[in-house]
Amino acid sequence: MSEHIIVSDQEAVRIITMRRPEKKNTLTQDMYLAMSDAIDSAQRDPAIRCLILTGRSGVFSAGNDIGDYLQAATYEVTRPRNSVIFLQSLVNNTKPIIAAVDGIAIGIGTTMVFHCDYVVASTTATFSSPFIQYGLVPEGATSLLVPRMVGHQRAFAMLVLGRAMSAADGHEAGFVNLVVPPGHAVVEAQKVARDICALPAEAVAISRKLLKPPTEDLVRRIGEEDRNFGERMRSPEAVAAFQGFFARKKR
Protein backbone atom coordinates (compact mmCIF):
# COMPACT_ATOMS: atom_id res chain seq x y z
CA MET A 1 0.00 0.00 0.00
CA SER A 2 1.35 3.43 -0.94
CA GLU A 3 2.10 5.86 1.86
CA HIS A 4 0.53 8.54 -0.33
CA ILE A 5 -2.93 6.94 -0.29
CA ILE A 6 -4.99 6.98 2.89
CA VAL A 7 -7.92 4.57 3.08
CA SER A 8 -10.35 4.97 5.96
CA ASP A 9 -13.73 3.34 6.57
CA GLN A 10 -16.26 5.46 8.40
CA GLU A 11 -19.26 3.26 9.10
CA ALA A 12 -20.47 2.21 5.61
CA VAL A 13 -18.34 4.73 3.68
CA ARG A 14 -14.81 4.14 2.37
CA ILE A 15 -12.80 7.34 1.90
CA ILE A 16 -9.81 7.12 -0.45
CA THR A 17 -7.54 10.14 -0.03
CA MET A 18 -4.61 11.12 -2.23
CA ARG A 19 -1.87 12.67 -0.08
CA ARG A 20 1.29 13.76 -1.86
CA PRO A 21 1.16 17.52 -1.24
CA GLU A 22 4.75 18.26 -2.23
CA LYS A 23 3.88 17.07 -5.76
CA LYS A 24 0.28 18.35 -5.84
CA ASN A 25 -0.96 14.78 -5.53
CA THR A 26 0.57 13.66 -8.83
CA LEU A 27 0.04 9.93 -8.99
CA THR A 28 2.83 7.37 -8.79
CA GLN A 29 2.53 3.80 -10.03
CA ASP A 30 2.21 2.62 -6.41
CA MET A 31 -0.57 5.13 -5.77
CA TYR A 32 -2.56 3.78 -8.72
CA LEU A 33 -2.28 0.23 -7.37
CA ALA A 34 -3.21 1.32 -3.84
CA MET A 35 -6.37 3.07 -5.06
CA SER A 36 -7.22 0.11 -7.27
CA ASP A 37 -6.89 -2.23 -4.32
CA ALA A 38 -9.04 0.03 -2.13
CA ILE A 39 -11.81 0.03 -4.75
CA ASP A 40 -11.58 -3.70 -5.51
CA SER A 41 -11.59 -4.75 -1.86
CA ALA A 42 -14.68 -2.60 -1.25
CA GLN A 43 -16.54 -4.72 -3.80
CA ARG A 44 -15.96 -7.79 -1.62
CA ASP A 45 -17.06 -6.06 1.61
CA PRO A 46 -20.85 -5.87 2.01
CA ALA A 47 -20.39 -3.42 4.90
CA ILE A 48 -19.06 -0.79 2.48
CA ARG A 49 -22.00 0.89 0.76
CA CYS A 50 -20.37 3.97 -0.78
CA LEU A 51 -16.93 5.35 -1.68
CA ILE A 52 -15.46 8.86 -1.67
CA LEU A 53 -12.41 9.89 -3.72
CA THR A 54 -10.63 13.03 -2.55
CA GLY A 55 -7.29 14.80 -2.10
CA ARG A 56 -5.58 16.72 0.68
CA SER A 57 -3.99 20.15 1.09
CA GLY A 58 -6.42 21.93 -1.20
CA VAL A 59 -5.52 19.79 -4.22
CA PHE A 60 -7.42 16.91 -5.82
CA SER A 61 -4.72 15.62 -8.19
CA ALA A 62 -2.33 17.17 -10.72
CA GLY A 63 -2.52 13.89 -12.63
CA ASN A 64 0.27 11.68 -13.85
CA ASP A 65 3.94 12.46 -13.34
CA ILE A 66 5.28 13.72 -16.69
CA GLY A 67 8.51 11.92 -15.86
CA ASP A 68 6.62 8.62 -16.17
CA TYR A 69 5.47 9.62 -19.65
CA LEU A 70 9.01 10.48 -20.73
CA GLN A 71 10.31 7.19 -19.34
CA ALA A 72 7.55 5.20 -21.03
CA ALA A 73 8.39 6.93 -24.31
CA THR A 74 11.81 5.27 -24.31
CA TYR A 75 10.68 1.62 -24.19
CA GLU A 76 7.89 -0.64 -25.37
CA VAL A 77 5.19 -1.07 -22.74
CA THR A 78 4.63 -4.82 -22.30
CA ARG A 79 1.93 -4.82 -19.62
CA PRO A 80 -0.99 -2.56 -18.69
CA ARG A 81 0.12 0.66 -17.07
CA ASN A 82 -0.98 0.86 -13.45
CA SER A 83 -3.16 3.82 -14.38
CA VAL A 84 -5.15 1.51 -16.67
CA ILE A 85 -5.48 -1.07 -13.88
CA PHE A 86 -6.87 1.72 -11.66
CA LEU A 87 -9.29 2.86 -14.37
CA GLN A 88 -10.51 -0.71 -14.86
CA SER A 89 -11.22 -0.85 -11.12
CA LEU A 90 -13.31 2.31 -11.45
CA VAL A 91 -15.22 0.83 -14.39
CA ASN A 92 -15.87 -2.48 -12.61
CA ASN A 93 -16.87 -0.78 -9.36
CA THR A 94 -20.52 -1.51 -8.53
CA LYS A 95 -20.94 0.84 -5.58
CA PRO A 96 -21.80 4.55 -5.65
CA ILE A 97 -18.66 6.67 -5.72
CA ILE A 98 -18.46 10.39 -4.90
CA ALA A 99 -15.68 12.78 -5.91
CA ALA A 100 -14.86 15.49 -3.37
CA VAL A 101 -12.74 17.94 -5.36
CA ASP A 102 -10.80 20.79 -3.76
CA GLY A 103 -8.38 22.66 -6.03
CA ILE A 104 -6.91 21.37 -9.28
CA ALA A 105 -7.91 18.16 -11.05
CA ILE A 106 -5.62 17.69 -14.05
CA GLY A 107 -5.37 14.82 -16.53
CA ILE A 108 -6.33 11.58 -14.85
CA GLY A 109 -7.40 13.74 -11.90
CA THR A 110 -10.25 14.90 -14.13
CA THR A 111 -10.68 11.52 -15.81
CA MET A 112 -11.54 9.79 -12.52
CA VAL A 113 -14.14 12.46 -11.74
CA PHE A 114 -16.11 11.47 -14.85
CA HIS A 115 -16.32 7.92 -13.53
CA CYS A 116 -17.93 9.10 -10.29
CA ASP A 117 -21.66 9.13 -9.63
CA TYR A 118 -21.80 12.40 -7.70
CA VAL A 119 -19.35 15.30 -7.70
CA VAL A 120 -18.87 17.89 -4.97
CA ALA A 121 -16.43 20.65 -5.93
CA SER A 122 -15.14 23.65 -4.05
CA THR A 123 -15.07 27.08 -5.66
CA THR A 124 -11.29 26.64 -6.10
CA ALA A 125 -11.70 23.45 -8.16
CA THR A 126 -10.64 23.38 -11.81
CA PHE A 127 -10.90 20.49 -14.25
CA SER A 128 -8.56 20.08 -17.22
CA SER A 129 -7.39 17.35 -19.60
CA PRO A 130 -4.34 18.91 -21.29
CA PHE A 131 -3.17 15.72 -23.01
CA ILE A 132 -3.26 17.41 -26.40
CA GLN A 133 -0.51 19.80 -25.27
CA TYR A 134 1.81 16.80 -24.97
CA GLY A 135 0.79 15.25 -28.27
CA LEU A 136 -1.41 12.71 -26.48
CA VAL A 137 -5.08 11.68 -26.72
CA PRO A 138 -7.96 11.21 -24.26
CA GLU A 139 -7.76 8.32 -21.78
CA GLY A 140 -9.92 6.33 -19.41
CA ALA A 141 -13.01 6.28 -21.67
CA THR A 142 -13.33 10.07 -21.43
CA SER A 143 -13.83 10.17 -25.20
CA LEU A 144 -17.02 8.21 -24.50
CA LEU A 145 -18.09 9.65 -21.16
CA VAL A 146 -17.44 13.38 -21.56
CA PRO A 147 -19.50 13.96 -24.76
CA ARG A 148 -22.27 11.86 -23.22
CA MET A 149 -22.31 14.00 -20.10
CA VAL A 150 -21.65 17.53 -21.35
CA GLY A 151 -22.23 17.43 -25.12
CA HIS A 152 -19.86 17.29 -28.07
CA GLN A 153 -18.89 20.97 -28.13
CA ARG A 154 -17.90 21.18 -24.46
CA ALA A 155 -16.11 17.83 -24.78
CA PHE A 156 -14.18 19.13 -27.80
CA ALA A 157 -13.14 22.23 -25.87
CA MET A 158 -11.93 20.14 -22.93
CA LEU A 159 -10.39 17.11 -24.66
CA VAL A 160 -9.11 18.57 -27.95
CA LEU A 161 -8.47 22.24 -27.17
CA GLY A 162 -7.35 21.42 -23.63
CA ARG A 163 -9.53 24.14 -22.08
CA ALA A 164 -10.02 24.05 -18.32
CA MET A 165 -13.40 24.25 -16.60
CA SER A 166 -14.08 25.85 -13.24
CA ALA A 167 -16.39 24.35 -10.63
CA ALA A 168 -19.09 26.76 -11.79
CA ASP A 169 -18.50 25.71 -15.42
CA GLY A 170 -18.75 22.06 -14.39
CA HIS A 171 -21.97 22.73 -12.52
CA GLU A 172 -23.45 24.48 -15.56
CA ALA A 173 -22.27 21.63 -17.81
CA GLY A 174 -23.92 19.12 -15.49
CA PHE A 175 -21.07 16.96 -14.21
CA VAL A 176 -20.65 18.84 -10.91
CA ASN A 177 -23.60 18.36 -8.58
CA LEU A 178 -22.70 20.79 -5.83
CA VAL A 179 -20.31 23.76 -5.48
CA VAL A 180 -19.16 24.52 -1.93
CA PRO A 181 -16.64 26.82 -0.18
CA PRO A 182 -12.98 25.73 -0.09
CA GLY A 183 -12.30 23.00 2.45
CA HIS A 184 -15.93 21.82 2.58
CA ALA A 185 -15.97 19.28 -0.26
CA VAL A 186 -15.30 16.19 1.87
CA VAL A 187 -17.81 17.19 4.55
CA GLU A 188 -20.54 17.70 1.96
CA ALA A 189 -19.57 14.46 0.20
CA GLN A 190 -19.95 12.60 3.49
CA LYS A 191 -23.48 14.00 3.86
CA VAL A 192 -24.38 12.70 0.39
CA ALA A 193 -22.77 9.35 1.21
CA ARG A 194 -24.91 9.03 4.33
CA ASP A 195 -28.02 9.72 2.23
CA ILE A 196 -26.97 6.99 -0.20
CA CYS A 197 -26.28 4.51 2.61
CA ALA A 198 -29.78 5.08 4.01
CA LEU A 199 -31.35 3.82 0.77
CA PRO A 200 -32.07 0.16 -0.11
CA ALA A 201 -28.71 -1.24 -1.29
CA GLU A 202 -29.93 -3.51 -4.08
CA ALA A 203 -32.22 -0.86 -5.55
CA VAL A 204 -29.34 1.63 -5.55
CA ALA A 205 -27.00 -0.86 -7.27
CA ILE A 206 -29.52 -1.74 -9.98
CA SER A 207 -30.49 1.88 -10.61
CA ARG A 208 -26.84 2.93 -10.81
CA LYS A 209 -26.10 0.20 -13.34
CA LEU A 210 -29.05 1.27 -15.50
CA LEU A 211 -27.80 4.87 -15.53
CA LYS A 212 -24.24 4.10 -16.65
CA PRO A 213 -22.93 2.97 -20.05
CA PRO A 214 -22.43 -0.82 -20.29
CA THR A 215 -19.20 -1.91 -18.61
CA GLU A 216 -18.04 -3.71 -21.75
CA ASP A 217 -18.35 -0.47 -23.75
CA LEU A 218 -16.20 1.40 -21.23
CA VAL A 219 -13.59 -1.38 -21.09
CA ARG A 220 -13.45 -1.50 -24.89
CA ARG A 221 -13.01 2.28 -25.15
CA ILE A 222 -10.30 2.31 -22.46
CA GLY A 223 -8.42 -0.33 -24.44
CA GLU A 224 -8.78 1.60 -27.69
CA GLU A 225 -7.65 4.85 -26.08
CA ASP A 226 -4.75 3.12 -24.32
CA ARG A 227 -3.42 1.70 -27.59
CA ASN A 228 -3.52 5.15 -29.15
CA PHE A 229 -2.09 6.72 -25.99
CA GLY A 230 0.83 4.31 -25.98
CA GLU A 231 1.59 4.99 -29.64
CA ARG A 232 1.37 8.73 -29.09
CA MET A 233 3.73 8.62 -26.05
CA ARG A 234 6.48 7.37 -28.33
CA SER A 235 5.73 9.83 -31.13
CA PRO A 236 8.36 12.52 -31.92
CA GLU A 237 5.97 15.37 -31.08
CA ALA A 238 5.09 13.86 -27.69
CA VAL A 239 8.73 13.23 -26.76
CA ALA A 240 9.55 16.82 -27.77
CA ALA A 241 6.66 18.10 -25.62
CA PHE A 242 7.86 16.10 -22.58
CA GLN A 243 11.41 17.35 -23.01
CA GLY A 244 10.14 20.91 -23.42
CA PHE A 245 8.21 20.58 -20.16
CA PHE A 246 11.35 19.65 -18.23
CA ALA A 247 13.40 22.34 -19.98
CA ARG A 248 10.90 24.97 -18.80
CA LYS A 249 11.02 23.61 -15.24
CA LYS A 250 14.79 24.07 -15.14
CA ARG A 251 14.62 27.75 -16.03
Secondary structure, DSSP 8 states (H G I E B T S, - for coil): --TTEEEEEETTEEEEEE--GGGTT-B-HHHHHHHHHHHHHHHT-TT--EEEEEESTT-SB--B-HHHHHHHTTS---S--HHHHHHHHHHH--S-EEEEE-SEEETHHHHHHTT-SEEEEETT-EEE-GGGGGT----TTHHHHHHHHH-HHHHHHHHTS---EEHHHHHHHTS--EEE-TT-HHHHHHHHHHHHHTS-HHHHHHHHHHHS--HHHHHHHHHHHHHHHHHHHTSHHHHHHHHHHHHHHH-
